Amino acid sequence: MKGKILVVDDERDIQDVLSFVLEDAGYETRTTGRGDEAISLSEQWNPDLVILDIGLPQLSGLEVCPRLVALDIPVLVLSSHDRDDQIVEGLEVGAEDYVSKPFNLKELLLRVKKIIRRTKSSDTSGHRLAIGALTIDLRKSSVSIEGDVINLTPTEYKIVELLGKHAHTPVSSEDLLKQVWKAEEWIQGTEMVKVNISRLRKKLEKDPANPRFLLNRWGYGYLLTDTKITGA
């Protein structure tokens, strides 16, 4: 068995089709058309993935999704093709990916495979990096300080994640360019790094002029730490 998948959609035909296709591909499935049942089933069955329709009646998919994410269960949302706002909202509340209805079954299977491979390959006991009061959730791609989630752009998150994986050790602007922007050479690349670091400080620091978490070691690079603990 490749994994356990819970299908949540109020249309019985979609439940049946997805269940058939997923089981034919080697997955074990369960189905429901209600958001409250999706939460209780997830708590009891602990699926590897939930395929969740955003437009559920009563308890909507947008209300269900963050409850599933809080259980560390990855979510693939289904949305009507003409409702881009639903997709954005679904990703904002923690969904891993989305597929628009009507969907291509091969595309859906590919996305399912990628999500399960990515999340299963993570050490579930070590998908968080804690640097003092700052926490990086590698599975959810989120950053929080003392429990408050910081709203970062994808590029800003990549910077924090990279620095977090090298916590307390400076990372050069050149390495940031290579690993975050995938650029070996970039005219004014160093300036771009500086601009993004400056924006990050405004989001992470109470006093950006006297940073607590995001420091600069002249001649070496930038590092992520917590000066209240390390005294750096």
N, C-alpha and C positions, 0 to 999 in steps of 0.2 A: 504493500500500500504506500502511495506517494505522500499521503497526508489526509487530514480531515477538513472538510469544507462545509460550512453552514451557508445555505442559500436562503436569503430573506427577500421575498417579493410577494406582493399581494395578488399577482396574477398567477393562477395555478398552471397555466400553460408554460410560463417561463420557468417556474419551479421544476416542472417535469422535464423540460428540454435540458436545462442546465444540469439537473441531477443525472440524467441519462448520459450526457456528453462527458461530464466529469468522472462518473463511475467507469465509463468506457475507457477513459484515459488513465485509470488506476487510482482514483481518489475515492475515499469514503465520504458520503454526503448525508446531510439531514436538511430538511426544509421547513420553513414556516412563513406565514404571511403577516405576522404581527411583530411589532417592535419589542413589546414587553416579553414575548416568548423568546425572541432572539437573545435578549440579555440573559434570561434564566437558563436557556439552553447552553449559551456560551460559558456561563459560570459552572454548569454541571459537566459539559462535554469537552470543554477546552479545545475548540477547533484550531487548526493551523491558519485558517483564513475564513473571514466572513465576506461573502458577496452580498452587498446590501443595497437595496433599492432606496433611493433618496425620497421618492414620493410615496412613502407608506401612509396609510390613513391613521388617525388617532396619534400614536407616538411616532413622529416622523423619523426618517433615516438620519436627519441632521441632529436629532436628539439622541438617537441610539448610538451613533458613531463614537462620540467621545466617551460613552460608557464602556464600549468595547475596547477602545484604545487604552482606557484606564486599567483594563484587565490584561494589557500587553498582547492583545489579539489584533493582528493586522487586518485592515478592511479595504476591500475593493468596492467602490461605489458604482452603482448603475444610475444613469440619469437620462431623461428624455433628450433627444438630439438638439432640441431648440431651447434648452435651458442651461446655457453656459454658466449662469449665476449659481445654479445648483452645484455644478462641478467645483467651482471656486470655493463655495461654502463647505463642501464636503472635504476638500483638501485642507481648508483652514481648520477644521475640527479634528484633523488627524488621519484622514484616509491615506493609504499608501499610493493609490492610483485610481483611475476611473475608466469606465467604458460607457459610451453613449448608446442608447437604444435608437433604432434597432442595431444590434451589435453583430460583428463577425465572430463566429465561434472559434475560428483558429486564432484570431487576435486575442480573444478572451482567454483561451487556454495558455497562450504564450505569456500573457500578463500574470496569470495565476502562477505559472511555473516560476517566473522570475521573482515574484513576491515571496513565495514559499522558500525558494532556494536562498534568497537574501536573508530572510528573517530566521530561518532554521539554522543557517550557517553561523549566525551570531551566538555568542555565548550568552544565554539569557540571564546568567548571574552576573555578567560583566558588561552589559550594554550601556552602563552609565559611567561617566567620568566625573569625579568629584574633585574640584580644586578649591578647597576651603568652602566658602558659602556659595560658590558657583558650581552648577551641575549641568553637564552636557548629556542629553539622552540621545545616544547614537541611533536607536531604532526609530524614534519619533522625529529625529533631526531638530531637536529643540534645546534651548538654553534657558536656564532659570537661575535666579539669584535669591537665596533664602525663600525658595518656593514660588516666587513670582516669575512667570514666563516672560522672557524678553522677545519682543517682536523683531526678528531679523530677516533681512533679505537672504535668498539662497547663497549669494556670494559671501555675505557677512557670516552666515553660519559655517560655511566651508573654512573660512579663516579661523574662527573660534575652534572648530573641530580639530584642525591641523595643529594649532597652538596647544590645544588641550591634550592631544596625543604626545606632545613634547613638553608637557607642563614643567614650569620652572626652568626651562632651557631655552635660550634665544634661538629663533628661527629667522634666517636672513630674508631680506626682501627678494633676493634672487630665487630662493627656495619657495617662497610664497607664490611668486609669479609662475614658477614651473608647476607647482602642485595644485594651486587654486585656479589659475587662469590657463594652465597648460601651455605656457609661453616660454620658449627658450630665450628669445630676445624680443624686446618691446620698447620702442622709443617712448620715453617718459613713463616706462613701466614702474619705476621706483616711486614716481609721483602718484601714480594710481594707487599703489599700496598705501602711501601716506594718507591719501584722501579717505580710503576705506577704513584705515585704522582710526582716523579722526572721527568718522561717523560712528564707528563701533564704540569708541570711548563715550560719546554722547549718550549712547543707549545703555552701556554697562556701568558707567561711573556716576556717582552722585556729584563728584567734583572732577570733571575731565582734566582740569589743569593739574590735579594731584591724584593721578590714578591709583586705584587699589588693586585692580585685576590685570589690566593690560599695560605692560610697561615696555619701555624702549631702552635697550642697552646699546649705546652708541658704538658703532663699529662691529656689532655682533648681530643685532636684529631685534625682533619683538618677542616677548614671552608672556605667557599667561600664568598667573600665580594669584595668591591672596596674601597681600602684605600684612594683614591683621594677624595672620597665623605664622607666616614664614619670616616676617620682618625684613623682606627683600627691599 
